[in-house]
Structure formats: structure tokens, C-alpha cells
Amino acid sequence: MSASSSVPHDYQAVVVGGGPAGLATAIALACAGVRTALVARRSPYADNRTTALLGGSVDFLQSLDVWRRCQDKAAALRVMRLVDDTRRLIRAPEVKFSSDEIGLDTFGYNIENRVLLAAMEERAAELSSLTRIDDDAETVSALETGVEVRTKESTFSAALVVGADGRHSLCREAAGIGVRRRELNQSALTLNVAHTRPHHNISTEFHTESGPCVFVPLPGDHSSVVWVLSPTEAGRLKALSEEALSEAVERQSHSILGRMSVAHGRHVFPLAIEQPERLAAKRIALVGEAAHVLPPIGAQGLNMGLRDAADLSDAVRKSLAHGEDPGAASTLKRYERARRADVFSRTFMVDMANRTLLNDFLPLQSLRAAGMHLLATVGPLRKLAMREGLEPSWRSR
């Protein structure tokens, strides 16, 4: 029986989904003293994708006692370099941001997702208030006094359910939350490479007519690559031999990292923008890709998901401190209030940045070039852009 609810529940909160955003949310809730269950199959850690963790994300993972378990397997990001590689009539100047300009040692760290997930699973296993249910949710039903979650093996209820179950969210559907989707006719080819020249902890983003191609440092002389292309071209490149793909990636990088060798494992993901009408309803709160889907520009995706986790756990903590139901409307409103501006503004900015790359309209290209020139030359604007890129200034917890 929860002290904050008049209805008995098996758990105060249930998190559905075991990706980084779901695991972080479950750990944060458990660390806040919330009796929590995490419902998800354990990841096989087979995916070699990486995440650039910026600013507050690293601080949040430190507060959860996760970061120390994987920090030595991450590469620091000290310089962000933007290069116009569009071959258009009007091109933007190169822009280079250095973390020491705003008094920081790094902007953040790049880490393989499987390494981050392993550290999170290790931390989750230590928390007595967190129950790990190694199963998939088959149905989620929103009731007046709670939410019922049914798996193949069991059924249980909670005052609050967190939907961290991705783009096709079962929890979002149960909450009756509609979503606006726009397919982008772009795909992201992701892979890792070894190279003969050191990266010096510089992340380089080439802007092409099909989207960005980003080379992000990994430990040693290795980098992760996210290359946004047309679906047809992404499929063609994925099908190449390792030698041919290595040559293609090296050409795209203009050989700034020397000779390249593609590591085992490459993936292609269709890109879209998805915006749910709300972030919470009917005792169900959304985090991660259930709450927002963006193209991989500016490393915003998982960083936003970790801010979801931080703000939701903070909203629940405040509700419990006031003797309120963790799934009550007041809790959900507190969470939506904390996240609304960040989610809307990041989605808008990433969408606009992507549109300017794809659009050949000359006045728009002129405007983009002028904006990049200002970022390259105006000190206060540069510093503002760097700080806002790490974490929104209006966000408060």
C-alpha cells in the first residue's frame, strides 16, 4: 500500500522499456525512494551505436552513480567542428567551438551504447527499491486509480507508468496521446572506424546536401560515424565490402583522420520527426523516443531522454514529499511543465537545421551562411550557442 495513494498497487511506478532513457528513469525513481519496477527484456548489447553525452547528461549519470562505471571507456569531446561540404554556390564558413571558451574541460563524452547500458544494468541491480522484470509488456491499461501492465507471465498495477518503449509506444497508445509524424526520406548509416591519424578529441560534422555526416571521437584512434543520406544511397553503402565502405567513408571525411578501416557492424535507420500531442496523461508519462523523435543533428536525442528522466523523477519526488499520488494529474502537469519548452525548441531547431541542408533555395542558403558566419565571429553569440547546446538555460529542477 503506497503512502501516497488510497488504492493498493504492486508498485508506485512501473517503467516500460529498457533502453538508456528507460533504465535511467527507473534508476532515478528508485534512487528517489520510489518503489519501482522496470519491465523490459535485457539487451544483448549487440548494437555498436554510440551516444555523445553532453553537459548535464554526464552530471545526471554521476548523480545516479552510473558514470564512474563506464567513464574510462568514453572519449572526451573538447572541440566541435562544423564544415559546409554542400558544394553549393553559397557556402557557410567553417565553425569551430572549443569547450575552454566557456570554461569547461569538455563538452561531454562519446560512449558506445552497449557500454552505457551495461553500467546502468549494474547500477540497477544494486537498488533494493527497483525490481527488474525480464519480460515484454503485452498490454497497458489506464484505469482511474492506477495503470495495469500485463506481460506474458504476470499482471501488476502501479500509480504511475512511464512509457520508455520507443516510437511505437504501447504506453502512449494506452494514454490516448496522439502523435504527429513526418517521414524525412532520409536514413542514417551508423558505423565505427579505426583511423591512422589521432582525432585530438575533435568532433567533425560535415554538412552535405543529403544531411550531416559526423565523425565523433571514441577511445584511441577510433571514431563513430553517423552519415545521413537518402534511403537508397544509405542502403547501397551498407551493402559495400569493408574495403569499399572504408574508402567511401575516408573520401567523405576528406582524409582528415588518415586511412580508415570500418569495424564490424553497420546499421541503417530511417529518420523521422515525431511530436506527441502531450507528454503525459491518464497516469502515464512519456520519456525518450516515446516522447520525441529527431534526426541525429546536434546530439540531442538521448540527451533529451536523460533530461526527461531527471525531470520526471524530480516531479515524482516532489509529489511524494507533499504526500501526493505519484501518478496524479498534478505530478504529470509538473513534469509536462518542466519538459515542454525544451522538447518543443529542440525539435524546432533540429528540424530547421535539417531543412536548410536539404533546401537549394538561394535566399535560404544565404541566410544559413550568414548565421554560421555570426557563430564563427561573434564571441557572445558563440558562447550562448555553446551553453544552450549543452543544456537549456530555462530548465530548472
Secondary structure as GFF3:
##gff-version 3
##sequence-region A 1 397
A	DSSP	beta_strand	11	16	.	.	.	ID=ss1
A	DSSP	alpha_helix	20	31	.	.	.	ID=ss2
A	DSSP	beta_strand	36	39	.	.	.	ID=ss3
A	DSSP	beta_strand	50	54	.	.	.	ID=ss4
A	DSSP	alpha_helix	56	63	.	.	.	ID=ss5
A	DSSP	three_ten_helix	67	69	.	.	.	ID=ss6
A	DSSP	three_ten_helix	71	73	.	.	.	ID=ss7
A	DSSP	beta_strand	75	77	.	.	.	ID=ss8
A	DSSP	beta_strand	79	84	.	.	.	ID=ss9
A	DSSP	beta_strand	95	98	.	.	.	ID=ss10
A	DSSP	three_ten_helix	99	102	.	.	.	ID=ss11
A	DSSP	beta_strand	108	112	.	.	.	ID=ss12
A	DSSP	alpha_helix	113	126	.	.	.	ID=ss13
A	DSSP	beta_strand	130	133	.	.	.	ID=ss14
A	DSSP	beta_strand	137	142	.	.	.	ID=ss15
A	DSSP	beta_strand	147	151	.	.	.	ID=ss16
A	DSSP	beta_strand	155	163	.	.	.	ID=ss17
A	DSSP	alpha_helix	170	174	.	.	.	ID=ss18
A	DSSP	beta_strand	179	195	.	.	.	ID=ss19
A	DSSP	beta_strand	202	208	.	.	.	ID=ss20
A	DSSP	beta_strand	211	218	.	.	.	ID=ss21
A	DSSP	beta_strand	222	229	.	.	.	ID=ss22
A	DSSP	alpha_helix	231	238	.	.	.	ID=ss23
A	DSSP	alpha_helix	242	252	.	.	.	ID=ss24
A	DSSP	beta_strand	260	276	.	.	.	ID=ss25
A	DSSP	beta_strand	280	281	.	.	.	ID=ss26
A	DSSP	beta_strand	284	286	.	.	.	ID=ss27
A	DSSP	three_ten_helix	288	290	.	.	.	ID=ss28
A	DSSP	alpha_helix	301	321	.	.	.	ID=ss29
A	DSSP	alpha_helix	329	358	.	.	.	ID=ss30
A	DSSP	alpha_helix	362	377	.	.	.	ID=ss31
A	DSSP	alpha_helix	379	390	.	.	.	ID=ss32
###
